[in-house]
Structure formats: C-alpha cells, structure tokens
Amino acid sequence: MNTHKSLYKNYLRLLRLNQAQKSAVVALPLLLLLSSCGDKGNQNNANTQATPSYKVITLQPRAVTLNTDYPASIQGLQNIEIRPKVDGFVEKIYVDEGSIVKKGQLLFKINAPQYQQDVRTAEAGIKTAEADVNMAALQVNKVKPLVEKDIISHYELEADQYTLQSKQAALAQAKAALENAKVNLGYTTIISPVDGVIGSLPYKLGSLVTSTTADPLTTVYNTATVYAYFAMNEKQLLDFSRDSSNTSFRSKLNNIPKVTLLLSDGTPYEHTGKVETVNGLINTTTGSANFRAAFVNPKGLLRSGSSASVRIPNVVKGAIIVPQNVTYELQDKRFAYVIDGKNKIKNVAITVMDNTPGQFYVVTGGLKSGDRIIAEGANNLKDDTEIKPVEVSAASVYKGLE
C-alpha cells in the first residue's frame, strides 16, 4: 500500500515539471520577439536624435530705424539775470521761487530815498530855470523897442538875446535832469522783461543791493521753448558731414528727422523737436561739437538745468537684420549658424553695426539676402551637423522690431 502512494507522488511531480518546461519553451520566443522590437525602437530613437529640429528663417532685406541717444542738458530760450541798477535796500518781493510770471509783472521794490530826492531837486531846478528864462525874455522885450528907436545900440539887444538862449538851454538841461532822476527812481521798481519762471531768490527783505552786487536778485527763465544741447564726437560728426547726399551742411541739418527727448525717468517727451544748429568749433578738450535741438514747452514741464537725452532716428533701408540671441561671440568675433542646401550647419563669422535696433543686429558682412539661419538660441553646433529645418515666419522673429 505504501509503495503505491510513493509511485503516485512521483508521477504528480513529473507532471508538474513537464508543464513548467512547456511554459518556458513558449515564453522564450516571446522574449526574443520583444527584445528584437526594443532594439528596433532604440535604433529609431537614435536616428531621430541624430537629426534634431531647429527653427530656421530665410533672411530678406528690411527697413529698420536705428536710434542713437545723446546725453543733453536743457536750457531755456532766455535765461535773464535780474540785477539792480541802483543802490538800495530790498523793500518788497512780489514773487516766490518757481513762480510763473508774465512780461511786465512786478518783481521787486528797492528802497532808495536818494532817488526820490533827486527827482524833487530836479523839479525845483526846472522852476528856477523857467524863472530865469522869463527874466531873460523880459529883458529882450525891454531892450528891443529901444534899439528900434536907436536909443541904445544893437549890441545890447544881441547880448540879451544870447542870455535868453543860455537860460533856455539851462531850462532844457534841468528838464533832462528831471527825466534822468525819474528813470533812476523807476529802477527802484523792477519788473519782469519776459514771460518765464522765477529762479532762486538769494536776497531777502532788507538786504542791501547795489549795481555791482555779484549775485543777481533772481533769474527769469523763459521756457516757452527750450534748447537741448548735446555733443557728437569727431568721428560721428565726420560720418554725418560726409554722407552720400552731396548737399550742404545746412541742408543736412534740415533733413535730420524730428528728434525725441527722453526725460530723466526714461519716458519720451510728448513733443518732438528739431535739430537747429551745430557749433562750428570742435572742443579740443573733449573732441566733440555741440548741437542744439529746440522743443516747445507749453505746459512748462521742462526746466532749465535739467538733464535728458536726445534720440536721433536713422532709417536704414535694405538691411539684413538678425536677432542677437541667434548669434554667439568667440575670440572677439561674432558668428551665426547658416544652413546650406543639404540642411547642414556652417558657422559663419559676421560683422554688425555698433548701433543696434533693440534686441537685433544690423549685419554689415558675412550674411546676404536668401541665406537661411537658425532662428533660435543654439549652442555648440559644429560644421556639417545635419539638422531638420523648421521654417518660421519673419513676423514671429521680428515682432520686437515692428
């Protein structure tokens, strides 16, 4: 009985072993198939990675505006120092610092009693001179009939007539003295000669001022129109002077487009200006020449002495423009990735203008119209590297330039 049980267990063991072997035989081809598929997938992935895709743009000539900024200082159309013409004490101040004044508006009153006394003295002198004239005229009228009757000689009449003329001259001189005294008295009242803005007031009430005082009573800044003074270095001036237009220097100034004034906070001033003049003398210390641009200032926003920048636009037609981020610099040279007809990379050295329109370069050499370049940032692409170009529109690349 025990022998039969033992044989039965061995039979079951053999049966289970045969089933495991059959499963292994069936699983082995499946593993081989999966392994083969995996190798093919890896090979396809490797081929895909070996040909990367990059955005590409075909270069075409474009018109671009290059802006050049020059630091500038602002000065009013007129900066008039108000100085006393007579000696005296500041009696009244009718304005405050920063006040806007009109032409003829009262500014200061100088207390100078001596000039009032001069007027009274001159008035008295006129009365004396008038009396002398009247006396001399009476004498002439008295002598005249006596001469006609040959009672006295004609010489007496001529002498009295000369005396009358002398007295009349003295009267005219007295009147002139009165006018001069009134003018000096008028200098004690100071008015604004122009429309403008009041500057600082260094003298207070009671201060003694004279015609030789070092500091003015104040300065009136006429800022209805302001001038922005800026400088070009000698090279820039030469480039401006010898352009291809073959016109006079004055015509070139007139042909400069409207310029923009950038305020101290970087915002553009609402009114454009015009470059009017250039100093004919180059400063030997700085090697630059001063230009002057005029801007209207109806709201009084611009003040004399403030700082700003003058932006001069220059329109370049038919320029080759590339984004800065698609180029790289190596050993003081700038390069771009150019794609040839076989979609292979070529590192090409390019030259660009110093002035840049925003985040772009104006190419002056190395690239031409029709060239294809990589239009996105790329690093360490070697020559003859094959890529898969993806053409992009110019509008998407140059949107920051519009």
SEPA-666682 format. One record per residue (C-alpha): x, y, z. Coordinates in nm, 2 decimals. Example, Ala and Ser with C-alpha at 12.3 -4.5 7.8 and 13.67 -1.06 7.14 Angstrom:
BEGIN
ATOM      c1      c2      c3
ATOM    1.23   -0.45    0.78
ATOM    1.37   -0.11    0.71
This chain:
BEGIN
ATOM      c1      c2      c3
ATOM    0.00    0.00    0.00
ATOM    0.28    0.24    0.09
ATOM    0.46    0.15   -0.23
ATOM    0.16    0.26   -0.44
ATOM    0.14    0.60   -0.27
ATOM    0.50    0.67   -0.33
ATOM    0.47    0.59   -0.70
ATOM    0.16    0.82   -0.73
ATOM    0.35    1.12   -0.58
ATOM    0.64    1.07   -0.82
ATOM    0.40    1.07   -1.11
ATOM    0.25    1.41   -1.00
ATOM    0.59    1.56   -0.96
ATOM    0.69    1.46   -1.31
ATOM    0.37    1.60   -1.44
ATOM    0.43    1.95   -1.28
ATOM    0.79    1.95   -1.42
ATOM    0.67    1.89   -1.77
ATOM    0.42    2.18   -1.75
ATOM    0.69    2.42   -1.63
ATOM    0.92    2.32   -1.92
ATOM    0.64    2.37   -2.17
ATOM    0.58    2.73   -2.03
ATOM    0.95    2.80   -2.06
ATOM    0.96    2.69   -2.42
ATOM    0.65    2.90   -2.51
ATOM    0.79    3.21   -2.32
ATOM    1.14    3.20   -2.49
ATOM    1.03    3.31   -2.84
ATOM    0.81    3.58   -2.69
ATOM    1.11    3.73   -2.50
ATOM    1.32    3.71   -2.82
ATOM    1.05    3.90   -3.01
ATOM    1.02    4.17   -2.75
ATOM    1.39    4.21   -2.74
ATOM    1.40    4.25   -3.12
ATOM    1.13    4.51   -3.11
ATOM    1.31    4.70   -2.84
ATOM    1.63    4.71   -3.04
ATOM    1.44    4.85   -3.34
ATOM    1.28    5.12   -3.12
ATOM    1.61    5.22   -2.98
ATOM    1.76    5.24   -3.33
ATOM    1.47    5.46   -3.45
ATOM    1.52    5.69   -3.14
ATOM    1.89    5.71   -3.21
ATOM    1.82    5.81   -3.57
ATOM    1.56    6.07   -3.45
ATOM    1.81    6.22   -3.20
ATOM    2.08    6.23   -3.47
ATOM    1.87    6.48   -3.68
ATOM    1.75    6.75   -3.44
ATOM    1.49    7.00   -3.55
ATOM    1.56    7.38   -3.53
ATOM    1.36    7.68   -3.63
ATOM    1.50    7.84   -3.94
ATOM    1.44    8.18   -4.11
ATOM    1.53    8.29   -4.46
ATOM    1.69    8.64   -4.45
ATOM    1.54    8.92   -4.65
ATOM    1.63    9.29   -4.67
ATOM    1.43    9.50   -4.43
ATOM    1.40    9.87   -4.34
ATOM    1.49    9.95   -3.98
ATOM    1.52   10.26   -3.77
ATOM    1.83   10.29   -3.57
ATOM    1.81   10.52   -3.27
ATOM    2.11   10.70   -3.13
ATOM    2.08   10.86   -2.78
ATOM    2.30   11.16   -2.68
ATOM    2.31   11.30   -2.32
ATOM    2.17   11.65   -2.32
ATOM    2.13   11.95   -2.09
ATOM    1.82   12.17   -2.11
ATOM    1.83   12.54   -2.12
ATOM    1.55   12.79   -2.16
ATOM    1.51   13.01   -2.46
ATOM    1.62   13.30   -2.24
ATOM    1.79   13.30   -1.90
ATOM    1.77   13.66   -1.79
ATOM    1.95   13.77   -1.48
ATOM    1.76   14.04   -1.29
ATOM    2.01   14.28   -1.14
ATOM    1.95   14.61   -0.96
ATOM    2.07   14.93   -1.14
ATOM    2.06   15.14   -0.83
ATOM    2.18   15.11   -0.48
ATOM    1.93   15.05   -0.20
ATOM    1.75   14.80    0.03
ATOM    1.51   14.53   -0.08
ATOM    1.18   14.67    0.03
ATOM    0.93   14.43   -0.12
ATOM    0.95   14.09   -0.30
ATOM    0.63   14.03   -0.51
ATOM    0.71   13.68   -0.64
ATOM    0.83   13.34   -0.50
ATOM    1.09   13.09   -0.63
ATOM    0.94   12.89   -0.91
ATOM    0.66   13.13   -0.98
ATOM    0.54   13.17   -1.34
ATOM    0.55   13.54   -1.43
ATOM    0.44   13.74   -1.73
ATOM    0.62   14.02   -1.91
ATOM    0.59   14.35   -1.72
ATOM    0.49   14.18   -1.39
ATOM    0.62   14.35   -1.08
ATOM    0.91   14.16   -0.91
ATOM    1.09   14.38   -0.66
ATOM    1.08   14.72   -0.49
ATOM    1.41   14.88   -0.39
ATOM    1.40   15.14   -0.12
ATOM    1.63   15.42   -0.23
ATOM    1.52   15.76   -0.09
ATOM    1.81   15.95   -0.26
ATOM    1.65   15.90   -0.60
ATOM    1.32   16.05   -0.48
ATOM    1.52   16.34   -0.35
ATOM    1.69   16.37   -0.69
ATOM    1.35   16.40   -0.85
ATOM    1.24   16.68   -0.62
ATOM    1.57   16.86   -0.67
ATOM    1.53   16.84   -1.05
ATOM    1.18   16.96   -1.03
ATOM    1.30   17.26   -0.83
ATOM    1.58   17.32   -1.08
ATOM    1.32   17.34   -1.36
ATOM    1.13   17.60   -1.18
ATOM    1.44   17.81   -1.13
ATOM    1.54   17.77   -1.49
ATOM    1.19   17.87   -1.61
ATOM    1.21   18.19   -1.40
ATOM    1.55   18.27   -1.55
ATOM    1.41   18.22   -1.89
ATOM    1.12   18.45   -1.82
ATOM    1.35   18.72   -1.68
ATOM    1.58   18.70   -1.99
ATOM    1.27   18.72   -2.22
ATOM    1.15   19.03   -2.04
ATOM    1.49   19.19   -2.08
ATOM    1.49   19.12   -2.45
ATOM    1.14   19.26   -2.49
ATOM    1.25   19.57   -2.29
ATOM    1.56   19.64   -2.50
ATOM    1.41   19.57   -2.84
ATOM    1.20   19.89   -2.88
ATOM    1.49   20.10   -2.75
ATOM    1.71   19.96   -3.02
ATOM    1.45   20.02   -3.28
ATOM    1.45   20.39   -3.18
ATOM    1.83   20.40   -3.18
ATOM    1.83   20.49   -2.81
ATOM    2.07   20.21   -2.73
ATOM    2.30   20.01   -2.96
ATOM    2.21   19.69   -3.13
ATOM    2.48   19.52   -2.94
ATOM    2.28   19.54   -2.61
ATOM    1.99   19.36   -2.78
ATOM    2.21   19.08   -2.91
ATOM    2.37   19.03   -2.56
ATOM    2.02   19.00   -2.40
ATOM    1.91   18.75   -2.67
ATOM    2.22   18.54   -2.61
ATOM    2.14   18.55   -2.24
ATOM    1.79   18.43   -2.31
ATOM    1.92   18.14   -2.52
ATOM    2.15   18.04   -2.24
ATOM    1.87   18.04   -1.99
ATOM    1.66   17.84   -2.23
ATOM    1.94   17.58   -2.26
ATOM    1.97   17.57   -1.88
ATOM    1.59   17.50   -1.86
ATOM    1.63   17.21   -2.11
ATOM    1.92   17.08   -1.90
ATOM    1.70   17.10   -1.59
ATOM    1.43   16.90   -1.77
ATOM    1.68   16.64   -1.87
ATOM    1.80   16.61   -1.52
ATOM    1.44   16.56   -1.40
ATOM    1.39   16.28   -1.66
ATOM    1.72   16.12   -1.55
ATOM    1.61   16.14   -1.19
ATOM    1.28   15.98   -1.28
ATOM    1.45   15.70   -1.47
ATOM    1.67   15.62   -1.17
ATOM    1.37   15.63   -0.94
ATOM    1.20   15.39   -1.18
ATOM    1.49   15.15   -1.14
ATOM    1.37   15.10   -0.78
ATOM    1.07   14.92   -0.92
ATOM    1.18   14.60   -1.10
ATOM    0.96   14.42   -1.35
ATOM    1.00   14.10   -1.55
ATOM    1.13   14.16   -1.90
ATOM    0.99   13.84   -2.04
ATOM    0.74   13.56   -1.97
ATOM    0.91   13.29   -1.77
ATOM    0.98   13.11   -1.44
ATOM    1.14   13.27   -1.14
ATOM    1.47   13.11   -1.02
ATOM    1.62   13.14   -0.67
ATOM    1.59   13.45   -0.45
ATOM    1.92   13.49   -0.27
ATOM    1.83   13.83   -0.12
ATOM    1.56   13.87    0.14
ATOM    1.37   14.17    0.27
ATOM    1.60   14.44    0.40
ATOM    1.91   14.32    0.21
ATOM    2.14   14.59    0.07
ATOM    2.19   14.55   -0.30
ATOM    2.40   14.76   -0.55
ATOM    2.46   14.77   -0.92
ATOM    2.79   14.58   -0.86
ATOM    2.64   14.30   -0.65
ATOM    2.79   13.96   -0.75
ATOM    2.46   13.76   -0.74
ATOM    2.15   13.87   -0.93
ATOM    1.83   13.94   -0.75
ATOM    1.69   13.64   -0.94
ATOM    1.69   13.48   -1.29
ATOM    1.38   13.46   -1.51
ATOM    1.39   13.15   -1.73
ATOM    1.18   13.18   -2.05
ATOM    1.10   12.82   -2.11
ATOM    0.82   12.86   -2.37
ATOM    1.07   12.70   -2.60
ATOM    1.37   12.51   -2.46
ATOM    1.70   12.41   -2.61
ATOM    1.86   12.07   -2.56
ATOM    2.24   12.09   -2.61
ATOM    2.42   11.76   -2.69
ATOM    2.75   11.67   -2.84
ATOM    2.88   11.44   -3.12
ATOM    3.23   11.32   -3.12
ATOM    3.46   11.40   -3.41
ATOM    3.40   11.06   -3.58
ATOM    3.03   11.09   -3.56
ATOM    3.05   11.44   -3.69
ATOM    3.26   11.33   -3.99
ATOM    3.01   11.05   -4.07
ATOM    2.73   11.30   -4.06
ATOM    2.91   11.55   -4.27
ATOM    3.02   11.32   -4.55
ATOM    2.71   11.12   -4.63
ATOM    2.61   11.03   -4.98
ATOM    2.36   11.31   -5.03
ATOM    2.62   11.57   -5.16
ATOM    2.42   11.85   -5.00
ATOM    2.53   12.15   -4.79
ATOM    2.58   12.11   -4.42
ATOM    2.27   12.33   -4.36
ATOM    2.06   12.11   -4.59
ATOM    2.18   11.81   -4.40
ATOM    2.07   11.97   -4.07
ATOM    1.73   12.05   -4.22
ATOM    1.70   11.69   -4.34
ATOM    1.75   11.54   -4.00
ATOM    1.41   11.39   -3.90
ATOM    1.23   11.50   -3.59
ATOM    1.41   11.40   -3.27
ATOM    1.27   11.27   -2.95
ATOM    1.36   11.39   -2.60
ATOM    1.40   11.13   -2.33
ATOM    1.33   11.27   -1.99
ATOM    1.54   11.18   -1.68
ATOM    1.30   10.89   -1.59
ATOM    1.34   10.74   -1.94
ATOM    1.00   10.84   -2.07
ATOM    0.97   11.02   -2.40
ATOM    0.86   11.38   -2.40
ATOM    0.53   11.43   -2.57
ATOM    0.65   11.68   -2.83
ATOM    0.92   11.61   -3.09
ATOM    1.19   11.86   -3.16
ATOM    1.42   11.98   -3.44
ATOM    1.80   12.00   -3.46
ATOM    1.87   12.36   -3.55
ATOM    2.24   12.44   -3.52
ATOM    2.58   12.29   -3.46
ATOM    2.88   12.47   -3.32
ATOM    3.14   12.52   -3.59
ATOM    3.42   12.47   -3.34
ATOM    3.53   12.13   -3.21
ATOM    3.62   12.14   -2.84
ATOM    3.99   12.04   -2.82
ATOM    3.95   11.90   -2.47
ATOM    3.66   11.67   -2.54
ATOM    3.70   11.63   -2.92
ATOM    3.33   11.69   -2.98
ATOM    3.10   11.95   -3.13
ATOM    2.78   12.08   -2.97
ATOM    2.44   12.05   -3.13
ATOM    2.12   12.23   -3.04
ATOM    1.77   12.09   -3.07
ATOM    1.46   12.30   -2.99
ATOM    1.14   12.17   -2.82
ATOM    0.82   12.36   -2.74
ATOM    0.72   12.36   -2.38
ATOM    0.36   12.48   -2.35
ATOM    0.30   12.31   -2.01
ATOM    0.63   12.42   -1.85
ATOM    0.73   12.06   -1.79
ATOM    1.09   12.12   -1.90
ATOM    1.30   12.34   -1.67
ATOM    1.64   12.50   -1.74
ATOM    1.93   12.30   -1.60
ATOM    1.75   11.96   -1.62
ATOM    1.91   11.66   -1.78
ATOM    1.77   11.45   -2.06
ATOM    1.87   11.26   -2.38
ATOM    1.82   11.34   -2.74
ATOM    1.73   11.05   -2.96
ATOM    1.80   11.08   -3.33
ATOM    1.65   10.82   -3.56
ATOM    1.83   10.69   -3.87
ATOM    1.63   10.49   -4.12
ATOM    1.84   10.21   -4.28
ATOM    1.68   10.06   -4.59
ATOM    1.76    9.71   -4.73
ATOM    1.94    9.60   -4.41
ATOM    2.00    9.24   -4.31
ATOM    1.87    9.20   -3.95
ATOM    1.93    8.91   -3.72
ATOM    1.82    8.86   -3.36
ATOM    2.10    8.89   -3.11
ATOM    2.02    8.56   -2.94
ATOM    2.09    8.35   -3.25
ATOM    2.45    8.47   -3.27
ATOM    2.74    8.39   -3.04
ATOM    3.08    8.55   -2.98
ATOM    3.41    8.37   -2.99
ATOM    3.76    8.54   -2.97
ATOM    3.62    8.89   -3.04
ATOM    3.43    8.77   -3.34
ATOM    3.06    8.71   -3.38
ATOM    2.91    8.41   -3.55
ATOM    2.58    8.28   -3.68
ATOM    2.46    7.93   -3.78
ATOM    2.39    7.92   -4.16
ATOM    2.22    7.62   -4.32
ATOM    2.33    7.51   -4.66
ATOM    2.13    7.34   -4.93
ATOM    2.19    7.00   -4.77
ATOM    2.05    7.12   -4.43
ATOM    2.39    7.12   -4.28
ATOM    2.53    7.37   -4.03
ATOM    2.81    7.61   -4.12
ATOM    2.95    7.85   -3.86
ATOM    2.99    8.19   -4.04
ATOM    3.16    8.50   -3.90
ATOM    2.96    8.81   -3.93
ATOM    3.02    9.19   -3.88
ATOM    2.75    9.41   -3.73
ATOM    2.69    9.77   -3.66
ATOM    2.77    9.92   -3.32
ATOM    2.42   10.07   -3.31
ATOM    2.15    9.81   -3.25
ATOM    1.77    9.83   -3.30
ATOM    1.66    9.68   -2.97
ATOM    1.75    9.31   -2.94
ATOM    1.87    9.28   -3.31
ATOM    2.19    9.33   -3.50
ATOM    2.23    9.51   -3.83
ATOM    2.46    9.28   -4.03
ATOM    2.72    9.46   -4.25
ATOM    2.91    9.14   -4.36
ATOM    2.90    8.76   -4.37
ATOM    2.53    8.72   -4.45
ATOM    2.33    8.81   -4.75
ATOM    1.97    8.80   -4.87
ATOM    1.84    8.45   -4.91
ATOM    2.06    8.29   -4.65
ATOM    1.90    8.06   -4.40
ATOM    2.00    8.08   -4.04
ATOM    1.89    7.92   -3.72
ATOM    1.63    8.15   -3.57
ATOM    1.65    8.03   -3.21
ATOM    1.93    8.01   -2.95
ATOM    2.16    7.71   -3.01
ATOM    2.49    7.61   -2.85
ATOM    2.80    7.42   -2.98
ATOM    2.67    7.33   -3.32
ATOM    2.96    7.20   -3.53
ATOM    3.01    7.24   -3.90
ATOM    2.84    6.98   -4.12
ATOM    2.59    6.89   -3.85
ATOM    2.28    6.79   -4.02
ATOM    1.95    6.93   -3.89
ATOM    1.59    6.92   -3.97
ATOM    1.49    7.28   -4.05
ATOM    1.15    7.41   -3.95
ATOM    1.08    7.73   -4.14
ATOM    0.92    8.01   -3.93
ATOM    0.76    8.33   -4.04
ATOM    0.95    8.66   -4.03
ATOM    0.67    8.82   -3.84
ATOM    0.73    8.59   -3.54
ATOM    1.10    8.65   -3.54
ATOM    1.09    9.03   -3.59
ATOM    0.79    9.11   -3.39
ATOM    1.00    9.31   -3.14
ATOM    1.13    9.52   -3.42
ATOM    0.80    9.64   -3.56
